[in-house]
Amino acid sequence: MKNVYQTVRMPLITEKSTIIREANGTYCFRVHPNANKIEIARAIEVLFAKDKVKVAEVRTANVRGKVKRMGRFAGKRPDWKKAWVRLAPGSGEIEFFESA
């Protein structure tokens, strides 16, 4: 993975991720399924360089797509990957989440 915009797809702003962010400064992102923890950490630090963030820890989870039905036809949503990124103490905050 070379491009940081392909590595980190979008932030996940859910009720659970908001509670985790407020409790211990862990941010949740939807990432590329082939991205590893090192690539995710570097991409976050590059994307939010103006906020001077330093990544302390990255945790990942592969999420399987659900099987959905439309009448008699069955389909499947795509599989995707989620990453929880904890920032180092004393580093900046990601402003994108603070306004949400």
C-alpha positions as CSV (number, residue, x, y, z in Angstrom):
1,M,0.0,0.0,0.0
2,K,1.6,3.2,-1.1
3,N,-1.2,5.8,-1.1
4,V,-2.4,6.9,2.3
5,Y,-5.8,7.7,0.9
6,Q,-6.2,4.1,-0.2
7,T,-5.0,2.8,3.1
8,V,-7.3,4.8,5.3
9,R,-10.7,4.8,3.6
10,M,-13.0,6.7,6.0
11,P,-13.5,7.4,9.7
12,L,-16.2,5.4,11.5
13,I,-18.4,7.6,13.6
14,T,-20.7,5.3,15.5
15,E,-22.1,5.4,19.0
16,K,-19.6,2.7,20.2
17,S,-16.6,4.5,18.5
18,T,-17.6,7.8,20.1
19,I,-17.7,6.3,23.6
20,I,-14.3,4.6,23.0
21,R,-12.8,7.9,21.7
22,E,-14.0,9.9,24.7
23,A,-12.9,7.3,27.2
24,N,-9.3,6.7,26.1
25,G,-8.5,8.6,22.9
26,T,-8.9,5.7,20.5
27,Y,-10.2,6.6,17.0
28,C,-11.9,4.1,14.6
29,F,-11.3,4.0,10.8
30,R,-12.4,1.9,7.9
31,V,-9.1,0.7,6.2
32,H,-8.0,-1.3,3.1
33,P,-8.4,-5.0,3.7
34,N,-4.7,-5.7,2.8
35,A,-3.2,-2.9,5.0
36,N,-1.2,-3.9,7.9
37,K,-0.8,-2.1,11.3
38,I,2.5,-0.4,10.3
39,E,1.0,1.0,7.1
40,I,-2.1,2.2,9.0
41,A,-0.1,3.9,11.7
42,R,2.1,5.7,9.1
43,A,-1.0,6.7,7.0
44,I,-2.7,8.3,10.1
45,E,0.4,10.2,11.0
46,V,0.8,11.5,7.4
47,L,-2.9,12.4,7.0
48,F,-3.2,14.3,10.3
49,A,0.4,15.8,10.3
50,K,-1.0,19.3,10.9
51,D,-2.6,18.1,14.2
52,K,0.8,16.6,15.2
53,V,-0.5,13.2,16.1
54,K,1.6,10.2,17.1
55,V,0.2,6.7,17.0
56,A,0.8,4.6,20.0
57,E,-1.1,1.5,19.1
58,V,-3.2,0.0,16.2
59,R,-5.7,-2.8,16.6
60,T,-7.4,-4.3,13.5
61,A,-10.5,-6.5,12.9
62,N,-11.7,-8.1,9.7
63,V,-15.5,-7.7,9.4
64,R,-17.4,-10.2,7.4
65,G,-20.1,-8.9,5.1
66,K,-23.7,-9.9,6.0
67,V,-25.8,-12.1,3.8
68,K,-28.9,-10.1,2.7
69,R,-32.0,-11.3,0.9
70,M,-34.1,-9.4,-1.6
71,G,-37.1,-11.6,-2.1
72,R,-35.9,-15.0,-3.2
73,F,-32.5,-13.7,-4.2
74,A,-29.6,-13.8,-1.7
75,G,-26.6,-11.5,-1.9
76,K,-23.7,-10.7,0.3
77,R,-22.2,-7.4,1.4
78,P,-18.5,-7.0,0.9
79,D,-16.0,-7.9,3.7
80,W,-14.0,-5.0,5.1
81,K,-11.4,-4.1,7.7
82,K,-11.7,-1.8,10.7
83,A,-8.8,-0.3,12.7
84,W,-8.8,1.2,16.1
85,V,-5.9,3.8,16.5
86,R,-4.8,4.9,19.9
87,L,-2.8,8.1,20.0
88,A,0.2,8.6,22.2
89,P,-0.3,10.7,25.3
90,G,0.6,14.3,24.8
91,S,0.1,14.2,21.1
92,G,-2.6,16.3,19.3
93,E,-6.2,15.3,18.7
94,I,-7.8,14.6,15.4
95,E,-10.0,17.6,14.7
96,F,-12.2,15.7,12.2
97,F,-13.8,13.8,15.1
98,E,-14.2,16.7,17.5
99,S,-16.7,18.5,15.3
100,A,-18.9,15.4,14.9
